[in-house]
Amino acid sequence: MPVSTRKMDRILVNVLGFERRMGRHQIYILRLGGKQVARTLISHGVREIGDDLMAVMARQIGITLSELKKIIAGKMAREEYYRLLKEGGIE
């Protein structure tokens, strides 16, 4: 099920705590303890993000597609996401 880029932007910034940088693309960076631990981007021309692109973004931010879909559905919070990163050795 596709997700609008606006919704994905809100999730990355407001829910997961990523920093947004504008440029050729919208770049999202997550820093924990002053260290960059995850990074992804959304192209300006894209209006919806399908499962293929979502899977790539999920991998870039250190989780699975199904976990990203839980976040989008509001069934997983920031703390749970950070715990998954820590369990995956990303911190």
PDB file of N, CA, C and O in Angstrom:
ATOM      1  N   MET A   1       0.837  -1.178   0.000  1.00  0.00           N
ATOM      2  CA  MET A   1       0.000   0.000   0.000  1.00  0.00           C
ATOM      3  C   MET A   1       0.886   1.248   0.000  1.00  0.00           C
ATOM      4  O   MET A   1       1.681   1.426   0.923  1.00  0.00           O
ATOM      5  N   PRO A   2       0.772   2.105  -1.000  1.00  0.00           N
ATOM      6  CA  PRO A   2       1.613   3.306  -1.080  1.00  0.00           C
ATOM      7  C   PRO A   2       1.335   4.288   0.054  1.00  0.00           C
ATOM      8  O   PRO A   2       0.234   4.348   0.602  1.00  0.00           O
ATOM      9  N   VAL A   3       2.371   5.055   0.384  1.00  0.00           N
ATOM     10  CA  VAL A   3       2.288   6.079   1.419  1.00  0.00           C
ATOM     11  C   VAL A   3       2.689   7.396   0.776  1.00  0.00           C
ATOM     12  O   VAL A   3       3.635   7.434  -0.010  1.00  0.00           O
ATOM     13  N   SER A   4       1.990   8.469   1.095  1.00  0.00           N
ATOM     14  CA  SER A   4       2.357   9.770   0.529  1.00  0.00           C
ATOM     15  C   SER A   4       3.706  10.216   1.102  1.00  0.00           C
ATOM     16  O   SER A   4       4.063   9.870   2.227  1.00  0.00           O
ATOM     17  N   THR A   5       4.436  10.982   0.312  1.00  0.00           N
ATOM     18  CA  THR A   5       5.740  11.468   0.774  1.00  0.00           C
ATOM     19  C   THR A   5       5.571  12.415   1.960  1.00  0.00           C
ATOM     20  O   THR A   5       6.446  12.486   2.823  1.00  0.00           O
ATOM     21  N   ARG A   6       4.462  13.138   2.012  1.00  0.00           N
ATOM     22  CA  ARG A   6       4.219  14.037   3.155  1.00  0.00           C
ATOM     23  C   ARG A   6       4.075  13.243   4.453  1.00  0.00           C
ATOM     24  O   ARG A   6       4.624  13.615   5.490  1.00  0.00           O
ATOM     25  N   LYS A   7       3.327  12.145   4.373  1.00  0.00           N
ATOM     26  CA  LYS A   7       3.152  11.310   5.567  1.00  0.00           C
ATOM     27  C   LYS A   7       4.487  10.698   5.989  1.00  0.00           C
ATOM     28  O   LYS A   7       4.813  10.670   7.176  1.00  0.00           O
ATOM     29  N   MET A   8       5.259  10.209   5.013  1.00  0.00           N
ATOM     30  CA  MET A   8       6.567   9.620   5.334  1.00  0.00           C
ATOM     31  C   MET A   8       7.481  10.668   5.949  1.00  0.00           C
ATOM     32  O   MET A   8       8.225  10.364   6.882  1.00  0.00           O
ATOM     33  N   ASP A   9       7.440  11.898   5.444  1.00  0.00           N
ATOM     34  CA  ASP A   9       8.234  12.989   6.013  1.00  0.00           C
ATOM     35  C   ASP A   9       7.857  13.211   7.469  1.00  0.00           C
ATOM     36  O   ASP A   9       8.731  13.313   8.330  1.00  0.00           O
ATOM     37  N   ARG A  10       6.563  13.288   7.747  1.00  0.00           N
ATOM     38  CA  ARG A  10       6.106  13.501   9.139  1.00  0.00           C
ATOM     39  C   ARG A  10       6.539  12.358  10.044  1.00  0.00           C
ATOM     40  O   ARG A  10       6.925  12.587  11.190  1.00  0.00           O
ATOM     41  N   ILE A  11       6.477  11.140   9.543  1.00  0.00           N
ATOM     42  CA  ILE A  11       6.874   9.982  10.347  1.00  0.00           C
ATOM     43  C   ILE A  11       8.365  10.031  10.648  1.00  0.00           C
ATOM     44  O   ILE A  11       8.778   9.848  11.793  1.00  0.00           O
ATOM     45  N   LEU A  12       9.169  10.277   9.624  1.00  0.00           N
ATOM     46  CA  LEU A  12      10.620  10.309   9.834  1.00  0.00           C
ATOM     47  C   LEU A  12      11.028  11.413  10.808  1.00  0.00           C
ATOM     48  O   LEU A  12      11.848  11.185  11.698  1.00  0.00           O
ATOM     49  N   VAL A  13      10.462  12.600  10.643  1.00  0.00           N
ATOM     50  CA  VAL A  13      10.862  13.748  11.465  1.00  0.00           C
ATOM     51  C   VAL A  13      10.190  13.743  12.837  1.00  0.00           C
ATOM     52  O   VAL A  13      10.868  13.834  13.860  1.00  0.00           O
ATOM     53  N   ASN A  14       8.867  13.639  12.860  1.00  0.00           N
ATOM     54  CA  ASN A  14       8.130  13.799  14.118  1.00  0.00           C
ATOM     55  C   ASN A  14       8.070  12.530  14.965  1.00  0.00           C
ATOM     56  O   ASN A  14       8.151  12.593  16.192  1.00  0.00           O
ATOM     57  N   VAL A  15       7.928  11.388  14.311  1.00  0.00           N
ATOM     58  CA  VAL A  15       7.781  10.146  15.069  1.00  0.00           C
ATOM     59  C   VAL A  15       9.146   9.549  15.406  1.00  0.00           C
ATOM     60  O   VAL A  15       9.388   9.176  16.554  1.00  0.00           O
ATOM     61  N   LEU A  16      10.040   9.456  14.419  1.00  0.00           N
ATOM     62  CA  LEU A  16      11.316   8.768  14.637  1.00  0.00           C
ATOM     63  C   LEU A  16      12.470   9.684  15.016  1.00  0.00           C
ATOM     64  O   LEU A  16      13.511   9.192  15.451  1.00  0.00           O
ATOM     65  N   GLY A  17      12.325  10.987  14.867  1.00  0.00           N
ATOM     66  CA  GLY A  17      13.353  11.915  15.319  1.00  0.00           C
ATOM     67  C   GLY A  17      14.472  12.174  14.329  1.00  0.00           C
ATOM     68  O   GLY A  17      15.570  12.561  14.730  1.00  0.00           O
ATOM     69  N   PHE A  18      14.216  11.970  13.036  1.00  0.00           N
ATOM     70  CA  PHE A  18      15.230  12.262  12.020  1.00  0.00           C
ATOM     71  C   PHE A  18      15.309  13.766  11.795  1.00  0.00           C
ATOM     72  O   PHE A  18      14.330  14.488  11.985  1.00  0.00           O
ATOM     73  N   GLU A  19      16.484  14.227  11.388  1.00  0.00           N
ATOM     74  CA  GLU A  19      16.704  15.615  11.002  1.00  0.00           C
ATOM     75  C   GLU A  19      16.534  15.691   9.482  1.00  0.00           C
ATOM     76  O   GLU A  19      17.054  14.836   8.766  1.00  0.00           O
ATOM     77  N   ARG A  20      15.820  16.690   8.982  1.00  0.00           N
ATOM     78  CA  ARG A  20      15.586  16.844   7.543  1.00  0.00           C
ATOM     79  C   ARG A  20      16.528  17.900   6.979  1.00  0.00           C
ATOM     80  O   ARG A  20      16.672  18.985   7.541  1.00  0.00           O
ATOM     81  N   ARG A  21      17.165  17.568   5.863  1.00  0.00           N
ATOM     82  CA  ARG A  21      17.986  18.534   5.138  1.00  0.00           C
ATOM     83  C   ARG A  21      17.448  18.632   3.717  1.00  0.00           C
ATOM     84  O   ARG A  21      17.239  17.625   3.041  1.00  0.00           O
ATOM     85  N   MET A  22      17.233  19.851   3.287  1.00  0.00           N
ATOM     86  CA  MET A  22      16.711  20.063   1.941  1.00  0.00           C
ATOM     87  C   MET A  22      17.870  20.337   0.993  1.00  0.00           C
ATOM     88  O   MET A  22      18.877  20.933   1.376  1.00  0.00           O
ATOM     89  N   GLY A  23      17.715  19.907  -0.209  1.00  0.00           N
ATOM     90  CA  GLY A  23      18.705  20.106  -1.254  1.00  0.00           C
ATOM     91  C   GLY A  23      18.156  19.509  -2.522  1.00  0.00           C
ATOM     92  O   GLY A  23      16.975  19.669  -2.832  1.00  0.00           O
ATOM     93  N   ARG A  24      19.000  18.823  -3.255  1.00  0.00           N
ATOM     94  CA  ARG A  24      18.536  18.149  -4.466  1.00  0.00           C
ATOM     95  C   ARG A  24      17.453  17.123  -4.119  1.00  0.00           C
ATOM     96  O   ARG A  24      16.515  16.900  -4.885  1.00  0.00           O
ATOM     97  N   HIS A  25      17.607  16.512  -2.954  1.00  0.00           N
ATOM     98  CA  HIS A  25      16.617  15.590  -2.410  1.00  0.00           C
ATOM     99  C   HIS A  25      16.362  15.997  -0.963  1.00  0.00           C
ATOM    100  O   HIS A  25      17.112  16.792  -0.396  1.00  0.00           O
ATOM    101  N   GLN A  26      15.312  15.456  -0.372  1.00  0.00           N
ATOM    102  CA  GLN A  26      15.095  15.642   1.057  1.00  0.00           C
ATOM    103  C   GLN A  26      15.869  14.521   1.745  1.00  0.00           C
ATOM    104  O   GLN A  26      15.539  13.345   1.589  1.00  0.00           O
ATOM    105  N   ILE A  27      16.884  14.883   2.496  1.00  0.00           N
ATOM    106  CA  ILE A  27      17.739  13.906   3.157  1.00  0.00           C
ATOM    107  C   ILE A  27      17.370  13.864   4.637  1.00  0.00           C
ATOM    108  O   ILE A  27      17.204  14.902   5.277  1.00  0.00           O
ATOM    109  N   TYR A  28      17.246  12.656   5.168  1.00  0.00           N
ATOM    110  CA  TYR A  28      16.860  12.451   6.567  1.00  0.00           C
ATOM    111  C   TYR A  28      17.994  11.735   7.278  1.00  0.00           C
ATOM    112  O   TYR A  28      18.442  10.673   6.846  1.00  0.00           O
ATOM    113  N   ILE A  29      18.456  12.330   8.379  1.00  0.00           N
ATOM    114  CA  ILE A  29      19.579  11.783   9.129  1.00  0.00           C
ATOM    115  C   ILE A  29      19.158  11.598  10.581  1.00  0.00           C
ATOM    116  O   ILE A  29      18.557  12.487  11.184  1.00  0.00           O
ATOM    117  N   LEU A  30      19.483  10.428  11.136  1.00  0.00           N
ATOM    118  CA  LEU A  30      19.221  10.167  12.550  1.00  0.00           C
ATOM    119  C   LEU A  30      20.545  10.108  13.281  1.00  0.00           C
ATOM    120  O   LEU A  30      21.427   9.321  12.937  1.00  0.00           O
ATOM    121  N   ARG A  31      20.674  10.947  14.289  1.00  0.00           N
ATOM    122  CA  ARG A  31      21.871  10.960  15.134  1.00  0.00           C
ATOM    123  C   ARG A  31      21.474  10.546  16.549  1.00  0.00           C
ATOM    124  O   ARG A  31      20.513  11.061  17.121  1.00  0.00           O
ATOM    125  N   LEU A  32      22.227   9.615  17.087  1.00  0.00           N
ATOM    126  CA  LEU A  32      22.040   9.198  18.477  1.00  0.00           C
ATOM    127  C   LEU A  32      23.377   9.319  19.174  1.00  0.00           C
ATOM    128  O   LEU A  32      24.375   8.763  18.717  1.00  0.00           O
ATOM    129  N   GLY A  33      23.400  10.045  20.278  1.00  0.00           N
ATOM    130  CA  GLY A  33      24.645  10.248  20.998  1.00  0.00           C
ATOM    131  C   GLY A  33      25.681  10.986  20.169  1.00  0.00           C
ATOM    132  O   GLY A  33      26.881  10.762  20.329  1.00  0.00           O
ATOM    133  N   GLY A  34      25.222  11.876  19.274  1.00  0.00           N
ATOM    134  CA  GLY A  34      26.130  12.644  18.439  1.00  0.00           C
ATOM    135  C   GLY A  34      26.680  11.893  17.243  1.00  0.00           C
ATOM    136  O   GLY A  34      27.474  12.443  16.480  1.00  0.00           O
ATOM    137  N   LYS A  35      26.270  10.641  17.066  1.00  0.00           N
ATOM    138  CA  LYS A  35      26.772   9.807  15.979  1.00  0.00           C
ATOM    139  C   LYS A  35      25.654   9.521  14.984  1.00  0.00           C
ATOM    140  O   LYS A  35      24.539   9.180  15.378  1.00  0.00           O
ATOM    141  N   GLN A  36      25.955   9.662  13.684  1.00  0.00           N
ATOM    142  CA  GLN A  36      24.954   9.346  12.660  1.00  0.00           C
ATOM    143  C   GLN A  36      24.775   7.840  12.597  1.00  0.00           C
ATOM    144  O   GLN A  36      25.731   7.096  12.377  1.00  0.00           O
ATOM    145  N   VAL A  37      23.523   7.392  12.796  1.00  0.00           N
ATOM    146  CA  VAL A  37      23.254   5.954  12.807  1.00  0.00           C
ATOM    147  C   VAL A  37      22.376   5.502  11.645  1.00  0.00           C
ATOM    148  O   VAL A  37      22.349   4.314  11.325  1.00  0.00           O
ATOM    149  N   ALA A  38      21.655   6.430  11.006  1.00  0.00           N
ATOM    150  CA  ALA A  38      20.793   6.052   9.886  1.00  0.00           C
ATOM    151  C   ALA A  38      20.603   7.247   8.969  1.00  0.00           C
ATOM    152  O   ALA A  38      20.647   8.401   9.396  1.00  0.00           O
ATOM    153  N   ARG A  39      20.384   6.930   7.667  1.00  0.00           N
ATOM    154  CA  ARG A  39      20.187   7.989   6.684  1.00  0.00           C
ATOM    155  C   ARG A  39      19.354   7.440   5.530  1.00  0.00           C
ATOM    156  O   ARG A  39      19.542   6.306   5.089  1.00  0.00           O
ATOM    157  N   THR A  40      18.435   8.267   5.053  1.00  0.00           N
ATOM    158  CA  THR A  40      17.642   7.915   3.877  1.00  0.00           C
ATOM    159  C   THR A  40      17.264   9.205   3.171  1.00  0.00           C
ATOM    160  O   THR A  40      17.563  10.295   3.661  1.00  0.00           O
ATOM    161  N   LEU A  41      16.611   9.090   2.025  1.00  0.00           N
ATOM    162  CA  LEU A  41      16.201  10.295   1.299  1.00  0.00           C
ATOM    163  C   LEU A  41      14.914  10.054   0.540  1.00  0.00           C
ATOM    164  O   LEU A  41      14.515   8.918   0.283  1.00  0.00           O
ATOM    165  N   ILE A  42      14.276  11.165   0.188  1.00  0.00           N
ATOM    166  CA  ILE A  42      13.088  11.143  -0.659  1.00  0.00           C
ATOM    167  C   ILE A  42      13.337  12.158  -1.767  1.00  0.00           C
ATOM    168  O   ILE A  42      13.673  13.311  -1.494  1.00  0.00           O
ATOM    169  N   SER A  43      13.175  11.733  -3.009  1.00  0.00           N
ATOM    170  CA  SER A  43      13.328  12.641  -4.139  1.00  0.00           C
ATOM    171  C   SER A  43      12.161  13.621  -4.176  1.00  0.00           C
ATOM    172  O   SER A  43      11.039  13.266  -3.818  1.00  0.00           O
ATOM    173  N   HIS A  44      12.422  14.846  -4.606  1.00  0.00           N
ATOM    174  CA  HIS A  44      11.374  15.870  -4.652  1.00  0.00           C
ATOM    175  C   HIS A  44      10.233  15.512  -5.593  1.00  0.00           C
ATOM    176  O   HIS A  44       9.091  15.876  -5.313  1.00  0.00           O
ATOM    177  N   GLY A  45      10.489  14.820  -6.689  1.00  0.00           N
ATOM    178  CA  GLY A  45       9.462  14.527  -7.674  1.00  0.00           C
ATOM    179  C   GLY A  45       8.512  13.408  -7.284  1.00  0.00           C
ATOM    180  O   GLY A  45       7.481  13.228  -7.931  1.00  0.00           O
ATOM    181  N   VAL A  46       8.833  12.659  -6.251  1.00  0.00           N
ATOM    182  CA  VAL A  46       8.019  11.521  -5.843  1.00  0.00           C
ATOM    183  C   VAL A  46       6.842  11.999  -4.993  1.00  0.00           C
ATOM    184  O   VAL A  46       7.023  12.801  -4.077  1.00  0.00           O
ATOM    185  N   ARG A  47       5.638  11.508  -5.293  1.00  0.00           N
ATOM    186  CA  ARG A  47       4.455  11.885  -4.506  1.00  0.00           C
ATOM    187  C   ARG A  47       3.989  10.751  -3.602  1.00  0.00           C
ATOM    188  O   ARG A  47       3.434  10.984  -2.528  1.00  0.00           O
ATOM    189  N   GLU A  48       4.221   9.520  -4.052  1.00  0.00           N
ATOM    190  CA  GLU A  48       3.860   8.350  -3.252  1.00  0.00           C
ATOM    191  C   GLU A  48       5.025   7.377  -3.222  1.00  0.00           C
ATOM    192  O   GLU A  48       5.789   7.260  -4.180  1.00  0.00           O
ATOM    193  N   ILE A  49       5.139   6.686  -2.106  1.00  0.00           N
ATOM    194  CA  ILE A  49       6.212   5.708  -1.923  1.00  0.00           C
ATOM    195  C   ILE A  49       5.576   4.327  -1.866  1.00  0.00           C
ATOM    196  O   ILE A  49       4.794   4.030  -0.962  1.00  0.00           O
ATOM    197  N   GLY A  50       5.915   3.487  -2.836  1.00  0.00           N
ATOM    198  CA  GLY A  50       5.390   2.132  -2.898  1.00  0.00           C
ATOM    199  C   GLY A  50       6.227   1.171  -2.068  1.00  0.00           C
ATOM    200  O   GLY A  50       7.217   1.568  -1.454  1.00  0.00           O
ATOM    201  N   ASP A  51       5.827  -0.090  -2.055  1.00  0.00           N
ATOM    202  CA  ASP A  51       6.503  -1.095  -1.238  1.00  0.00           C
ATOM    203  C   ASP A  51       7.978  -1.287  -1.608  1.00  0.00           C
ATOM    204  O   ASP A  51       8.811  -1.493  -0.725  1.00  0.00           O
ATOM    205  N   ASP A  52       8.309  -1.222  -2.901  1.00  0.00           N
ATOM    206  CA  ASP A  52       9.705  -1.422  -3.303  1.00  0.00           C
ATOM    207  C   ASP A  52      10.611  -0.341  -2.712  1.00  0.00           C
ATOM    208  O   ASP A  52      11.653  -0.643  -2.130  1.00  0.00           O
ATOM    209  N   LEU A  53      10.205   0.917  -2.868  1.00  0.00           N
ATOM    210  CA  LEU A  53      10.995   2.019  -2.327  1.00  0.00           C
ATOM    211  C   LEU A  53      10.961   2.013  -0.800  1.00  0.00           C
ATOM    212  O   LEU A  53      11.960   2.326  -0.152  1.00  0.00           O
ATOM    213  N   MET A  54       9.806   1.656  -0.226  1.00  0.00           N
ATOM    214  CA  MET A  54       9.702   1.572   1.235  1.00  0.00           C
ATOM    215  C   MET A  54      10.660   0.523   1.793  1.00  0.00           C
ATOM    216  O   MET A  54      11.245   0.718   2.858  1.00  0.00           O
ATOM    217  N   ALA A  55      10.818  -0.583   1.079  1.00  0.00           N
ATOM    218  CA  ALA A  55      11.737  -1.638   1.519  1.00  0.00           C
ATOM    219  C   ALA A  55      13.172  -1.123   1.532  1.00  0.00           C
ATOM    220  O   ALA A  55      13.936  -1.432   2.447  1.00  0.00           O
ATOM    221  N   VAL A  56      13.540  -0.341   0.521  1.00  0.00           N
ATOM    222  CA  VAL A  56      14.883   0.247   0.467  1.00  0.00           C
ATOM    223  C   VAL A  56      15.072   1.228   1.624  1.00  0.00           C
ATOM    224  O   VAL A  56      16.106   1.217   2.292  1.00  0.00           O
ATOM    225  N   MET A  57      14.072   2.072   1.856  1.00  0.00           N
ATOM    226  CA  MET A  57      14.152   3.047   2.952  1.00  0.00           C
ATOM    227  C   MET A  57      14.246   2.337   4.302  1.00  0.00           C
ATOM    228  O   MET A  57      15.021   2.744   5.167  1.00  0.00           O
ATOM    229  N   ALA A  58      13.461   1.280   4.482  1.00  0.00           N
ATOM    230  CA  ALA A  58      13.495   0.527   5.737  1.00  0.00           C
ATOM    231  C   ALA A  58      14.891  -0.022   5.987  1.00  0.00           C
ATOM    232  O   ALA A  58      15.409   0.073   7.099  1.00  0.00           O
ATOM    233  N   ARG A  59      15.501  -0.593   4.958  1.00  0.00           N
ATOM    234  CA  ARG A  59      16.858  -1.133   5.091  1.00  0.00           C
ATOM    235  C   ARG A  59      17.842  -0.015   5.442  1.00  0.00           C
ATOM    236  O   ARG A  59      18.728  -0.207   6.275  1.00  0.00           O
ATOM    237  N   GLN A  60      17.690   1.149   4.811  1.00  0.00           N
ATOM    238  CA  GLN A  60      18.584   2.274   5.076  1.00  0.00           C
ATOM    239  C   GLN A  60      18.464   2.786   6.510  1.00  0.00           C
ATOM    240  O   GLN A  60      19.439   3.275   7.081  1.00  0.00           O
ATOM    241  N   ILE A  61      17.273   2.673   7.088  1.00  0.00           N
ATOM    242  CA  ILE A  61      17.105   3.160   8.467  1.00  0.00           C
ATOM    243  C   ILE A  61      17.199   2.033   9.489  1.00  0.00           C
ATOM    244  O   ILE A  61      16.898   2.229  10.666  1.00  0.00           O
ATOM    245  N   GLY A  62      17.615   0.855   9.035  1.00  0.00           N
ATOM    246  CA  GLY A  62      17.971  -0.224   9.955  1.00  0.00           C
ATOM    247  C   GLY A  62      16.857  -1.126  10.433  1.00  0.00           C
ATOM    248  O   GLY A  62      17.000  -1.788  11.460  1.00  0.00           O
ATOM    249  N   ILE A  63      15.739  -1.169   9.704  1.00  0.00           N
ATOM    250  CA  ILE A  63      14.633  -2.040  10.111  1.00  0.00           C
ATOM    251  C   ILE A  63      14.096  -2.779   8.884  1.00  0.00           C
ATOM    252  O   ILE A  63      14.553  -2.557   7.763  1.00  0.00           O
ATOM    253  N   THR A  64      13.122  -3.659   9.115  1.00  0.00           N
ATOM    254  CA  THR A  64      12.495  -4.399   8.010  1.00  0.00           C
ATOM    255  C   THR A  64      11.297  -3.621   7.481  1.00  0.00           C
ATOM    256  O   THR A  64      10.823  -2.675   8.110  1.00  0.00           O
ATOM    257  N   LEU A  65      10.821  -4.034   6.322  1.00  0.00           N
ATOM    258  CA  LEU A  65       9.638  -3.403   5.732  1.00  0.00           C
ATOM    259  C   LEU A  65       8.423  -3.562   6.642  1.00  0.00           C
ATOM    260  O   LEU A  65       7.649  -2.620   6.812  1.00  0.00           O
ATOM    261  N   SER A  66       8.253  -4.727   7.217  1.00  0.00           N
ATOM    262  CA  SER A  66       7.092  -4.934   8.096  1.00  0.00           C
ATOM    263  C   SER A  66       7.171  -4.037   9.337  1.00  0.00           C
ATOM    264  O   SER A  66       6.144  -3.555   9.814  1.00  0.00           O
ATOM    265  N   GLU A  67       8.372  -3.812   9.859  1.00  0.00           N
ATOM    266  CA  GLU A  67       8.524  -2.910  11.008  1.00  0.00           C
ATOM    267  C   GLU A  67       8.220  -1.468  10.606  1.00  0.00           C
ATOM    268  O   GLU A  67       7.600  -0.726  11.368  1.00  0.00           O
ATOM    269  N   LEU A  68       8.658  -1.071   9.406  1.00  0.00           N
ATOM    270  CA  LEU A  68       8.349   0.279   8.922  1.00  0.00           C
ATOM    271  C   LEU A  68       6.843   0.448   8.750  1.00  0.00           C
ATOM    272  O   LEU A  68       6.297   1.504   9.067  1.00  0.00           O
ATOM    273  N   LYS A  69       6.179  -0.578   8.255  1.00  0.00           N
ATOM    274  CA  LYS A  69       4.723  -0.498   8.093  1.00  0.00           C
ATOM    275  C   LYS A  69       4.011  -0.380   9.438  1.00  0.00           C
ATOM    276  O   LYS A  69       2.975   0.279   9.531  1.00  0.00           O
ATOM    277  N   LYS A  70       4.557  -1.013  10.487  1.00  0.00           N
ATOM    278  CA  LYS A  70       3.987  -0.857  11.824  1.00  0.00           C
ATOM    279  C   LYS A  70       4.119   0.584  12.295  1.00  0.00           C
ATOM    280  O   LYS A  70       3.200   1.130  12.907  1.00  0.00           O
ATOM    281  N   ILE A  71       5.260   1.200  12.011  1.00  0.00           N
ATOM    282  CA  ILE A  71       5.472   2.603  12.393  1.00  0.00           C
ATOM    283  C   ILE A  71       4.478   3.490  11.652  1.00  0.00           C
ATOM    284  O   ILE A  71       3.868   4.377  12.250  1.00  0.00           O
ATOM    285  N   ILE A  72       4.316   3.255  10.364  1.00  0.00           N
ATOM    286  CA  ILE A  72       3.384   4.043   9.554  1.00  0.00           C
ATOM    287  C   ILE A  72       1.960   3.892  10.077  1.00  0.00           C
ATOM    288  O   ILE A  72       1.202   4.861  10.100  1.00  0.00           O
ATOM    289  N   ALA A  73       1.597   2.694  10.492  1.00  0.00           N
ATOM    290  CA  ALA A  73       0.250   2.429  11.021  1.00  0.00           C
ATOM    291  C   ALA A  73       0.066   2.952  12.445  1.00  0.00           C
ATOM    292  O   ALA A  73      -1.040   2.891  12.983  1.00  0.00           O
ATOM    293  N   GLY A  74       1.126   3.460  13.056  1.00  0.00           N
ATOM    294  CA  GLY A  74       1.039   3.977  14.423  1.00  0.00           C
ATOM    295  C   GLY A  74       1.105   2.903  15.486  1.00  0.00           C
ATOM    296  O   GLY A  74       0.721   3.142  16.631  1.00  0.00           O
ATOM    297  N   LYS A  75       1.587   1.715  15.126  1.00  0.00           N
ATOM    298  CA  LYS A  75       1.660   0.600  16.070  1.00  0.00           C
ATOM    299  C   LYS A  75       3.040   0.428  16.684  1.00  0.00           C
ATOM    300  O   LYS A  75       3.266  -0.504  17.456  1.00  0.00           O
ATOM    301  N   MET A  76       3.967   1.327  16.344  1.00  0.00           N
ATOM    302  CA  MET A  76       5.312   1.268  16.935  1.00  0.00           C
ATOM    303  C   MET A  76       5.777   2.705  17.177  1.00  0.00           C
ATOM    304  O   MET A  76       5.627   3.565  16.310  1.00  0.00           O
ATOM    305  N   ALA A  77       6.335   2.955  18.347  1.00  0.00           N
ATOM    306  CA  ALA A  77       6.787   4.287  18.732  1.00  0.00           C
ATOM    307  C   ALA A  77       8.300   4.413  18.580  1.00  0.00           C
ATOM    308  O   ALA A  77       9.000   3.441  18.294  1.00  0.00           O
ATOM    309  N   ARG A  78       8.776   5.625  18.777  1.00  0.00           N
ATOM    310  CA  ARG A  78      10.197   5.936  18.647  1.00  0.00           C
ATOM    311  C   ARG A  78      11.062   5.049  19.538  1.00  0.00           C
ATOM    312  O   ARG A  78      12.107   4.571  19.096  1.00  0.00           O
ATOM    313  N   GLU A  79      10.650   4.823  20.773  1.00  0.00           N
ATOM    314  CA  GLU A  79      11.446   4.036  21.717  1.00  0.00           C
ATOM    315  C   GLU A  79      11.641   2.606  21.213  1.00  0.00           C
ATOM    316  O   GLU A  79      12.727   2.040  21.336  1.00  0.00           O
ATOM    317  N   GLU A  80      10.587   2.031  20.650  1.00  0.00           N
ATOM    318  CA  GLU A  80      10.660   0.679  20.102  1.00  0.00           C
ATOM    319  C   GLU A  80      11.604   0.642  18.899  1.00  0.00           C
ATOM    320  O   GLU A  80      12.375  -0.304  18.738  1.00  0.00           O
ATOM    321  N   TYR A  81      11.540   1.676  18.058  1.00  0.00           N
ATOM    322  CA  TYR A  81      12.436   1.779  16.901  1.00  0.00           C
ATOM    323  C   TYR A  81      13.894   1.849  17.370  1.00  0.00           C
ATOM    324  O   TYR A  81      14.750   1.143  16.836  1.00  0.00           O
ATOM    325  N   TYR A  82      14.177   2.690  18.355  1.00  0.00           N
ATOM    326  CA  TYR A  82      15.540   2.805  18.880  1.00  0.00           C
ATOM    327  C   TYR A  82      16.003   1.477  19.479  1.00  0.00           C
ATOM    328  O   TYR A  82      17.170   1.109  19.345  1.00  0.00           O
ATOM    329  N   ARG A  83      15.088   0.755  20.140  1.00  0.00           N
ATOM    330  CA  ARG A  83      15.442  -0.548  20.702  1.00  0.00           C
ATOM    331  C   ARG A  83      15.816  -1.519  19.585  1.00  0.00           C
ATOM    332  O   ARG A  83      16.781  -2.273  19.716  1.00  0.00           O
ATOM    333  N   LEU A  84      15.061  -1.505  18.494  1.00  0.00           N
ATOM    334  CA  LEU A  84      15.374  -2.369  17.356  1.00  0.00           C
ATOM    335  C   LEU A  84      16.744  -2.033  16.764  1.00  0.00           C
ATOM    336  O   LEU A  84      17.499  -2.928  16.385  1.00  0.00           O
ATOM    337  N   LEU A  85      17.057  -0.743  16.688  1.00  0.00           N
ATOM    338  CA  LEU A  85      18.376  -0.345  16.189  1.00  0.00           C
ATOM    339  C   LEU A  85      19.485  -0.880  17.092  1.00  0.00           C
ATOM    340  O   LEU A  85      20.501  -1.387  16.617  1.00  0.00           O
ATOM    341  N   LYS A  86      19.271  -0.759  18.394  1.00  0.00           N
ATOM    342  CA  LYS A  86      20.270  -1.218  19.348  1.00  0.00           C
ATOM    343  C   LYS A  86      20.455  -2.732  19.256  1.00  0.00           C
ATOM    344  O   LYS A  86      21.581  -3.229  19.283  1.00  0.00           O
ATOM    345  N   GLU A  87      19.344  -3.458  19.147  1.00  0.00           N
ATOM    346  CA  GLU A  87      19.431  -4.926  19.014  1.00  0.00           C
ATOM    347  C   GLU A  87      20.125  -5.326  17.723  1.00  0.00           C
ATOM    348  O   GLU A  87      20.795  -6.356  17.669  1.00  0.00           O
ATOM    349  N   GLY A  88      19.967  -4.518  16.685  1.00  0.00           N
ATOM    350  CA  GLY A  88      20.601  -4.788  15.403  1.00  0.00           C
ATOM    351  C   GLY A  88      22.057  -4.345  15.344  1.00  0.00           C
ATOM    352  O   GLY A  88      22.716  -4.500  14.316  1.00  0.00           O
ATOM    353  N   GLY A  89      22.553  -3.801  16.435  1.00  0.00           N
ATOM    354  CA  GLY A  89      23.937  -3.366  16.487  1.00  0.00           C
ATOM    355  C   GLY A  89      24.184  -1.970  15.930  1.00  0.00           C
ATOM    356  O   GLY A  89      25.332  -1.577  15.721  1.00  0.00           O
ATOM    357  N   ILE A  90      23.114  -1.225  15.691  1.00  0.00           N
ATOM    358  CA  ILE A  90      23.229   0.135  15.181  1.00  0.00           C
ATOM    359  C   ILE A  90      22.959   1.078  16.336  1.00  0.00           C
ATOM    360  O   ILE A  90      21.847   1.116  16.863  1.00  0.00           O
ATOM    361  N   GLU A  91      23.963   1.837  16.733  1.00  0.00           N
ATOM    362  CA  GLU A  91      23.772   2.847  17.765  1.00  0.00           C
ATOM    363  C   GLU A  91      24.934   3.776  17.835  1.00  0.00           C
ATOM    364  O   GLU A  91      24.941   4.694  18.655  1.00  0.00           O
TER     365      GLU A  91
END
